[in-house]
Amino acid sequence: MNMFVKLSGEELPVFQKVFFRNAMAAVVACIILIKNKAPFKPSVKGSLPFLTMRTLFGLAGVICNYYALETLNLPDASILNKMSPFFAVLFSFIFIKERPKVYQWLILGGALFGTLFVIKPSFANAAFLPAVVGFMGGVFAGAAYGCVRKLGLMGESNPFIVFFFSAGSTLLVTPVMIIGYVPMTALQWVYLLSAGVSAALAQFSITAAYTYAPAKEISVYDFSQIIFASLMSLIVFQQIPDIYSIVGYVIIISMAVLNFFLSTRKTNT
């Protein structure tokens, strides 16, 4: 998804890219709901507030991520967005009282330390602001996944969770998209439609993951994106991360792997 968004070009407004991403996901979710003869309304009492929060947090996360993609290289933008699993643990504690262990707080701190190597805090750094925005995208996405976890435990259906978020966020960005709309070439249409399809497939996958398993147990798998982002960045954009970013990747992914193995060991014992 990130690769196709970056390929679509910096001249296209962020909200236009977000519109296509979420509109495609809404169409796919709509088809699944119709096929399953499921109602287009919440199936669980009390789920609407969390559906709304999931939509607002998720939309903010996507906007931040897409803004960061305009300036940062693909792996940097992706790793900052992948702070979401760590913050999903935090927000799962807030929303559903899935209390993190002491080691998980320490691991979150280690991951935050790793992001400093990617962000490279300095007002002299032209990429500093996009990096901070990209980091905030990970925070918002983590909050959204905490809501997804809550909705899954409440029994809300996965397709409706995806549909509510995708359709709701599409409606929210439509006015801004129309005002700032920039005509697109045929290739840009292909890129954004491909980004939308990729996002839809990813959305259903990650929604199912956070519905069926605690955030603390699945975060490590989400970091496989960095491997693919790095390969795509090298092959498609000929971009190689600097040494500081690579150190940051190693620290953050190491924290995710450590969290996974410690969580698994604690569960087994």
LOVO-548750 format. One record per residue (C-alpha): residue number from 1; x, y, z. Coordinates in Angstrom, 1 decimal. Layout:
# LOVO-548750
(NUM (X Y Z))
...
END
This chain:
# LOVO-548750
(1 (0.0 0.0 0.0))
(2 (2.7 2.5 1.0))
(3 (4.7 1.7 -2.2))
(4 (1.7 2.4 -4.4))
(5 (0.9 5.6 -2.5))
(6 (4.5 6.8 -2.9))
(7 (4.5 6.0 -6.6))
(8 (1.3 8.1 -7.1))
(9 (3.4 11.2 -6.7))
(10 (3.9 14.1 -4.3))
(11 (1.7 16.4 -6.5))
(12 (-1.4 14.6 -5.4))
(13 (-2.9 15.9 -2.1))
(14 (-2.8 13.6 0.9))
(15 (-6.6 13.7 1.3))
(16 (-7.1 12.5 -2.3))
(17 (-4.8 9.5 -1.6))
(18 (-6.6 8.8 1.6))
(19 (-10.0 8.9 -0.1))
(20 (-9.0 6.2 -2.7))
(21 (-7.4 4.0 0.0))
(22 (-10.5 4.0 2.2))
(23 (-13.1 4.0 -0.6))
(24 (-11.7 0.8 -2.0))
(25 (-11.7 -0.8 1.4))
(26 (-15.3 0.3 1.9))
(27 (-16.4 -1.3 -1.4))
(28 (-14.7 -4.6 -0.5))
(29 (-16.3 -4.6 3.0))
(30 (-19.7 -3.8 1.5))
(31 (-19.5 -6.7 -0.9))
(32 (-18.6 -9.1 1.9))
(33 (-21.5 -7.8 4.1))
(34 (-23.9 -8.3 1.2))
(35 (-22.6 -11.7 0.4))
(36 (-22.9 -12.8 4.1))
(37 (-26.4 -11.1 4.2))
(38 (-25.2 -9.2 7.3))
(39 (-26.9 -6.0 8.4))
(40 (-25.2 -2.6 7.8))
(41 (-25.5 -1.6 11.4))
(42 (-23.7 -2.5 14.7))
(43 (-24.6 -6.0 15.8))
(44 (-23.5 -5.5 19.4))
(45 (-25.1 -3.0 21.9))
(46 (-22.6 -0.4 23.0))
(47 (-20.1 -0.8 20.2))
(48 (-20.9 2.5 18.4))
(49 (-18.6 4.6 20.5))
(50 (-15.7 2.3 19.9))
(51 (-16.5 2.1 16.2))
(52 (-16.5 5.9 16.1))
(53 (-13.2 6.1 18.0))
(54 (-11.7 3.5 15.7))
(55 (-12.7 5.5 12.7))
(56 (-11.3 8.8 14.0))
(57 (-8.0 7.4 15.3))
(58 (-7.6 5.2 12.2))
(59 (-8.2 8.1 9.8))
(60 (-5.7 10.3 11.7))
(61 (-3.2 7.5 11.5))
(62 (-3.6 7.1 7.7))
(63 (-3.3 10.9 7.1))
(64 (-0.1 11.1 9.2))
(65 (1.3 8.0 7.4))
(66 (0.6 9.4 3.9))
(67 (2.0 12.8 4.8))
(68 (5.2 11.1 6.0))
(69 (5.5 9.1 2.8))
(70 (5.7 12.2 0.8))
(71 (9.1 13.1 2.3))
(72 (10.6 10.1 4.0))
(73 (11.9 7.0 2.3))
(74 (9.6 4.0 2.3))
(75 (11.3 2.0 5.2))
(76 (11.5 5.0 7.5))
(77 (7.8 5.9 7.0))
(78 (6.9 2.3 7.5))
(79 (8.9 1.7 10.7))
(80 (7.4 4.8 12.3))
(81 (3.9 3.7 11.4))
(82 (4.8 0.3 12.9))
(83 (5.0 1.8 16.3))
(84 (1.3 1.1 16.3))
(85 (1.6 -2.5 17.8))
(86 (3.4 -1.0 20.9))
(87 (0.8 1.6 21.4))
(88 (-1.9 -1.0 20.7))
(89 (-0.7 -2.6 23.9))
(90 (-1.0 0.7 25.8))
(91 (-4.5 1.5 24.4))
(92 (-5.7 -2.1 25.0))
(93 (-4.9 -1.4 28.7))
(94 (-6.9 1.8 28.6))
(95 (-9.9 0.4 26.7))
(96 (-10.1 -3.2 28.0))
(97 (-7.7 -3.4 31.0))
(98 (-5.4 -5.8 29.3))
(99 (-2.7 -4.9 31.8))
(100 (0.9 -4.9 30.3))
(101 (3.6 -6.5 32.3))
(102 (6.6 -4.5 33.6))
(103 (8.8 -5.9 30.8))
(104 (6.3 -4.7 28.2))
(105 (6.5 -1.1 29.5))
(106 (10.3 -1.5 29.3))
(107 (10.0 -2.8 25.8))
(108 (7.8 0.1 24.8))
(109 (10.5 2.4 26.1))
(110 (13.1 0.6 24.1))
(111 (11.0 0.9 21.0))
(112 (10.6 4.6 21.6))
(113 (14.4 4.9 22.0))
(114 (14.8 3.2 18.6))
(115 (12.5 5.7 16.9))
(116 (15.0 8.5 17.8))
(117 (17.5 7.0 15.4))
(118 (14.9 7.0 12.6))
(119 (13.5 10.5 13.4))
(120 (16.9 12.0 14.1))
(121 (15.6 14.9 16.2))
(122 (17.0 18.1 14.9))
(123 (15.3 21.2 13.6))
(124 (18.1 21.4 11.0))
(125 (16.9 18.0 9.6))
(126 (14.4 18.7 6.8))
(127 (12.7 15.4 7.4))
(128 (12.2 16.0 11.2))
(129 (8.6 17.2 10.9))
(130 (7.5 14.5 8.6))
(131 (9.2 11.9 10.8))
(132 (7.3 13.3 13.9))
(133 (4.1 13.2 12.0))
(134 (4.8 9.6 10.9))
(135 (5.5 8.7 14.5))
(136 (2.1 10.2 15.5))
(137 (0.5 8.1 12.8))
(138 (1.8 5.0 14.6))
(139 (0.3 6.3 17.9))
(140 (-3.1 7.0 16.3))
(141 (-3.0 3.6 14.6))
(142 (-2.2 1.9 17.9))
(143 (-5.2 3.6 19.5))
(144 (-7.4 2.4 16.6))
(145 (-6.2 -1.2 17.0))
(146 (-6.9 -0.9 20.7))
(147 (-10.5 -0.1 19.7))
(148 (-10.5 -3.0 17.3))
(149 (-9.4 -5.3 20.1))
(150 (-12.3 -4.0 22.3))
(151 (-14.8 -4.5 19.5))
(152 (-13.6 -8.0 18.8))
(153 (-14.1 -9.0 22.5))
(154 (-17.5 -7.4 22.4))
(155 (-18.4 -9.6 19.5))
(156 (-18.7 -7.1 16.7))
(157 (-18.2 -8.6 13.2))
(158 (-14.9 -8.1 11.4))
(159 (-16.4 -7.0 8.0))
(160 (-18.6 -4.4 9.7))
(161 (-15.7 -3.0 11.7))
(162 (-13.8 -2.6 8.4))
(163 (-16.8 -1.2 6.6))
(164 (-17.7 1.3 9.3))
(165 (-14.1 2.6 9.4))
(166 (-13.6 2.7 5.7))
(167 (-17.0 4.2 4.8))
(168 (-17.0 6.7 7.7))
(169 (-13.5 7.9 7.0))
(170 (-14.2 8.2 3.2))
(171 (-17.2 10.4 4.0))
(172 (-15.1 12.6 6.3))
(173 (-12.4 13.2 3.8))
(174 (-14.6 13.6 0.7))
(175 (-15.3 17.4 1.1))
(176 (-11.6 18.2 1.5))
(177 (-10.7 15.9 -1.4))
(178 (-13.2 17.6 -3.7))
(179 (-12.0 21.1 -2.8))
(180 (-8.4 20.2 -3.4))
(181 (-8.8 17.6 -6.2))
(182 (-6.0 17.3 -8.7))
(183 (-6.7 15.6 -12.0))
(184 (-4.8 12.3 -12.3))
(185 (-3.1 10.4 -15.1))
(186 (-4.1 6.9 -16.0))
(187 (-1.1 5.5 -14.2))
(188 (-1.9 7.5 -11.0))
(189 (-5.4 6.0 -11.1))
(190 (-3.8 2.5 -11.3))
(191 (-1.5 3.3 -8.4))
(192 (-4.2 4.6 -6.1))
(193 (-6.6 1.8 -6.9))
(194 (-3.9 -0.7 -6.3))
(195 (-3.1 1.1 -3.0))
(196 (-6.8 0.8 -2.1))
(197 (-6.9 -2.9 -2.9))
(198 (-3.7 -3.5 -0.9))
(199 (-5.2 -1.5 2.0))
(200 (-8.4 -3.5 2.0))
(201 (-6.6 -6.8 2.1))
(202 (-4.3 -5.6 4.9))
(203 (-7.3 -4.1 6.8))
(204 (-9.2 -7.4 6.9))
(205 (-6.0 -9.2 8.0))
(206 (-5.1 -6.9 10.8))
(207 (-8.6 -6.5 12.0))
(208 (-8.9 -10.3 12.3))
(209 (-5.6 -10.5 14.0))
(210 (-6.5 -8.0 16.7))
(211 (-9.9 -9.5 17.1))
(212 (-8.6 -13.0 17.8))
(213 (-5.4 -12.4 19.8))
(214 (-4.1 -9.9 22.3))
(215 (-2.0 -7.1 20.9))
(216 (1.0 -8.1 23.0))
(217 (1.1 -11.5 21.2))
(218 (0.8 -10.5 17.5))
(219 (2.9 -7.3 17.2))
(220 (6.0 -9.1 16.0))
(221 (4.3 -10.3 12.8))
(222 (3.3 -6.7 11.9))
(223 (7.0 -5.8 11.6))
(224 (7.4 -8.1 8.6))
(225 (6.2 -5.0 6.7))
(226 (9.6 -3.4 7.3))
(227 (11.4 -6.2 5.4))
(228 (9.1 -5.8 2.4))
(229 (9.2 -2.0 2.6))
(230 (13.0 -2.1 2.5))
(231 (13.1 -4.5 -0.5))
(232 (10.5 -2.4 -2.4))
(233 (12.4 0.8 -1.6))
(234 (15.6 -0.6 -2.9))
(235 (14.1 -2.2 -6.0))
(236 (11.6 0.5 -7.0))
(237 (13.0 3.7 -5.6))
(238 (16.7 2.8 -5.3))
(239 (16.6 4.2 -1.8))
(240 (18.9 2.9 0.9))
(241 (18.3 3.9 4.6))
(242 (21.2 5.6 6.4))
(243 (23.1 3.8 9.2))
(244 (21.1 5.6 11.9))
(245 (17.8 4.5 10.5))
(246 (19.1 0.9 10.2))
(247 (20.1 1.0 13.9))
(248 (16.6 2.2 14.7))
(249 (15.0 -0.6 12.7))
(250 (17.2 -3.2 14.5))
(251 (16.3 -1.8 18.0))
(252 (12.5 -1.5 17.3))
(253 (12.2 -5.0 15.6))
(254 (14.3 -6.5 18.4))
(255 (11.9 -5.1 21.0))
(256 (9.0 -6.6 19.0))
(257 (10.7 -10.0 18.9))
(258 (11.6 -9.8 22.5))
(259 (8.1 -8.9 23.5))
(260 (6.7 -11.8 21.4))
(261 (9.0 -14.4 23.0))
(262 (8.5 -13.2 26.5))
(263 (4.7 -13.0 26.1))
(264 (4.7 -16.5 24.6))
(265 (6.8 -17.9 27.5))
(266 (4.6 -16.2 30.1))
(267 (1.5 -17.7 28.4))
(268 (2.9 -21.2 28.3))
(269 (4.0 -21.1 31.9))
END
